[in-house]
Amino acid sequence: MSRQERRLYKRLIFRAQERALRHVVEVRHDSFRSPDFIALAREHGVAVVIAADSDYPQIADATAPFVYARIMGTQATNELGYSEAALDLWAARARTWASGAAPDGLDYVEPQRAYGKSRDVYLYVISGEKVRNPAAAKSLILRLGPLDRHLGINQLG
């Protein structure tokens, strides 16, 4: 991690008007797939965007008390943007993240490990075939169900 990148982290504002702020960084270069970067993000409680189904690096390591994931692979050929199996898988991953565990099948920089505490989950359906994104998001919400609010899953994303 460069000196400039460390200074940036130190300058991030973590409180505004006595309200804690949550920070997320989205990286778009493989050079961030580094244990030093993960340690720095974890030290400051900054989440790293879990970019899925895209050309961007996927970093699924838990670095914050919440998860911020973007799935970007909706397709025009599927009414829901994703297959039923893929939507089931993303719903299962959201539940796993919310429980404090680390789901299988994602790219981690460090050995996969659980966070240990329940976490809020922000799961967004973006990019891909954009016209299909609302259907995919609604399908995920239906799969997660209203009782999953107790797991900390944010159903507005």
C-alpha positions in Angstrom: 0.0 0.0 0.0 1.5 3.3 -1.0 1.9 6.3 1.3 -0.7 8.2 -0.6 -3.2 5.4 -0.2 -2.6 5.3 3.5 -3.1 9.1 3.8 -6.4 8.8 2.0 -7.7 6.3 4.5 -6.6 8.5 7.4 -8.5 11.4 5.9 -11.8 9.6 5.5 -14.4 11.1 7.7 -15.9 8.4 9.9 -18.4 10.5 11.8 -20.8 13.3 10.7 -23.0 15.1 13.1 -22.4 12.4 15.8 -23.6 9.7 13.4 -21.2 6.9 12.4 -20.6 6.7 8.7 -19.9 3.5 6.8 -17.3 3.6 4.0 -16.9 1.3 1.0 -14.2 1.3 -1.6 -14.6 -0.2 -5.0 -11.3 -1.2 -6.6 -10.8 -1.8 -10.2 -7.3 -3.1 -10.5 -5.8 -6.4 -9.4 -3.0 -4.7 -7.5 -5.5 -4.3 -4.7 -5.7 -8.1 -4.3 -3.1 -7.7 -1.5 -3.0 -8.8 2.1 -1.8 -5.3 3.0 -4.8 -3.7 1.4 -7.2 -6.1 3.2 -5.4 -5.4 6.5 -5.7 -1.6 6.0 -9.4 -1.8 5.1 -10.1 -4.1 8.1 -8.1 -1.8 10.4 -10.5 1.1 9.5 -13.7 -1.0 9.1 -14.0 0.0 5.5 -15.8 -2.5 3.3 -14.5 -3.6 -0.1 -17.1 -3.9 -2.8 -17.6 -7.5 -3.7 -17.9 -7.1 -7.5 -19.5 -10.2 -9.1 -20.1 -11.2 -12.7 -17.9 -8.3 -14.0 -14.4 -7.6 -15.2 -13.4 -6.0 -11.9 -11.5 -7.8 -9.3 -13.6 -9.7 -6.8 -12.4 -9.4 -3.2 -14.8 -11.1 -0.8 -12.7 -10.7 2.4 -14.7 -9.4 5.3 -13.2 -6.0 6.3 -16.1 -4.2 7.9 -19.2 -5.0 10.1 -21.3 -5.0 6.9 -21.1 -6.4 3.4 -21.5 -4.4 0.2 -21.9 -6.6 -2.9 -22.8 -5.7 -6.5 -23.9 -8.4 -8.9 -23.5 -7.2 -12.5 -24.4 -10.1 -14.7 -28.0 -9.8 -15.7 -28.8 -11.0 -19.2 -31.5 -10.1 -21.7 -32.2 -13.8 -22.4 -33.5 -14.4 -18.9 -36.7 -12.7 -17.7 -35.3 -12.3 -14.2 -31.9 -11.3 -15.4 -30.3 -14.3 -13.7 -31.3 -18.0 -13.7 -33.3 -19.3 -10.8 -30.2 -21.2 -9.6 -28.1 -18.1 -9.7 -30.7 -16.1 -7.7 -30.9 -18.9 -5.2 -27.1 -18.9 -4.8 -27.0 -15.1 -4.2 -29.8 -15.3 -1.7 -27.9 -18.1 0.1 -24.7 -15.9 0.1 -26.6 -13.0 1.5 -27.9 -15.2 4.4 -24.4 -16.5 5.0 -22.9 -13.0 5.1 -25.7 -11.8 7.4 -24.9 -14.7 9.8 -21.3 -13.6 10.0 -19.9 -16.5 7.9 -18.0 -16.4 4.6 -19.8 -18.0 1.6 -18.0 -20.5 -0.6 -17.4 -19.9 -4.3 -16.1 -16.3 -4.1 -12.6 -14.9 -4.6 -10.7 -14.1 -1.3 -7.3 -12.6 -0.9 -6.6 -14.2 2.4 -7.7 -17.7 3.5 -11.5 -17.7 3.7 -12.7 -16.9 7.3 -15.9 -16.0 9.1 -16.4 -12.5 10.4 -17.9 -14.0 13.6 -20.8 -11.5 14.1 -24.0 -10.9 12.2 -23.7 -8.2 9.6 -25.9 -5.9 7.5 -25.8 -6.9 3.9 -26.2 -4.5 1.0 -26.7 -6.5 -2.2 -27.2 -4.5 -5.4 -28.1 -5.6 -8.9 -26.5 -3.2 -11.3 -25.0 -3.1 -14.8 -25.5 -6.1 -17.1 -28.8 -5.9 -18.9 -30.1 -3.0 -16.9 -33.7 -3.4 -17.9 -33.6 -6.8 -16.0 -32.1 -5.5 -12.8 -35.4 -4.6 -11.0 -36.8 -8.1 -11.7 -33.6 -9.7 -10.3 -33.6 -7.5 -7.2 -37.3 -8.2 -6.6 -36.7 -11.9 -7.0 -33.9 -11.8 -4.4 -36.1 -9.9 -2.0 -38.8 -12.6 -2.4 -36.3 -15.3 -1.8 -34.9 -13.7 1.3 -38.4 -13.1 2.8 -39.5 -10.7 5.5 -38.1 -12.7 8.4 -34.6 -12.2 7.1 -34.7 -8.6 8.4 -33.7 -10.1 11.7 -30.5 -11.3 10.1 -29.6 -7.7 9.2 -30.3 -8.0 5.5 -31.1 -4.6 3.9 -33.9 -5.2 1.5 -33.9 -1.7 0.1 -30.8 -2.4 -2.1 
